[in-house]
Structures are given as structure tokens and as C-alpha cells.
């Protein structure tokens, strides 16, 4: 099992989003405000494959889960 630590920047690349810092900041600014009772993968701005990857990261407690948790926190109110 790969136990390497992934960063949000790596996560963006993994799910097919631009992963430079200005791109990430813009994405977060544009999409911030996911309600606290909504799982990150149910936010309406993800593609189906992105949402599936985020959900699987949680369900399988994959090595991506820390990066997903960090992104989740950044996207909340």
C-alpha cells in the first residue's frame, strides 16, 4: 500500500483540475460554502468521476483521504 502523503495540489491533479496555487485559490473562492450537512462528494460542482473518487477516498480510507479532508475544510462556510 502506498502510504505517501498527498497534498490538495496533488488531489487537484488526480481529479483532473488545474493544480497551480492561483487555480486552487480561485476554485475554492468560487465554490466555498458547502453546507455542513452535505458530504463533499455531493456538492453540485463535481463531475461524476470526481465525486466518485472523493467518495471512494472516504469509503476506502485511502491514502487520499487526508487531502480530501483538507479540501473539504477549505470548501465549508
C-alpha positions in Angstrom: 0.0 0.0 0.0 1.2 3.5 -0.9 1.3 5.5 2.4 2.7 8.7 0.9 1.1 11.9 2.0 -0.9 13.7 -0.7 -1.4 17.4 -0.8 -4.5 19.3 -2.1 -2.4 20.3 -5.0 -1.9 16.6 -5.8 -5.6 15.9 -5.3 -6.5 18.6 -7.9 -4.2 16.9 -10.4 -5.6 13.5 -9.6 -9.2 14.6 -10.3 -8.3 16.5 -13.4 -8.3 20.1 -12.2 -5.7 22.7 -12.7 -3.4 22.5 -9.7 -1.4 25.7 -9.6 -1.9 27.7 -6.4 -3.9 30.5 -8.2 -6.2 27.9 -9.8 -6.8 26.2 -6.4 -7.5 29.5 -4.7 -9.9 30.5 -7.5 -11.7 27.2 -7.3 -12.1 27.4 -3.5 -13.3 31.0 -3.7 -15.8 30.1 -6.4 -17.2 27.0 -4.7 -16.8 27.8 -1.0 -20.0 27.3 1.1 -20.8 23.6 1.0 -23.5 23.2 3.8 -22.2 21.4 6.8 -24.7 18.5 6.3 -23.6 17.8 2.7 -20.8 15.4 2.1 -18.1 17.0 -0.1 -18.8 14.5 -2.9 -22.4 15.6 -3.1 -21.5 19.2 -4.0 -23.0 20.2 -7.3 -19.8 21.4 -9.0 -18.1 18.0 -9.3 -18.2 15.8 -12.3 -19.5 12.3 -11.7 -16.0 10.8 -11.8 -14.6 13.5 -9.4 -17.4 12.9 -7.0 -16.9 9.1 -7.2 -13.2 9.5 -6.5 -13.8 11.7 -3.4 -16.5 9.3 -2.0 -14.3 6.3 -2.6 -11.4 8.0 -0.9 -13.6 8.3 2.3 -15.2 4.9 1.9 -11.9 3.1 1.5 -9.9 5.3 3.9 -7.4 5.6 1.0 -4.1 7.5 1.2 -6.0 10.4 -0.4 -8.4 10.9 2.5 -6.2 13.5 4.3 -6.1 15.7 1.2 -9.8 15.2 0.7 -10.4 16.2 4.3 -8.3 19.3 3.9 -10.1 20.3 0.7 -13.4 19.6 2.5 -12.5 22.0 5.3 -11.5 24.7 2.8 -14.8 24.5 1.0 -17.0 24.9 4.0 -18.6 28.1 5.3 
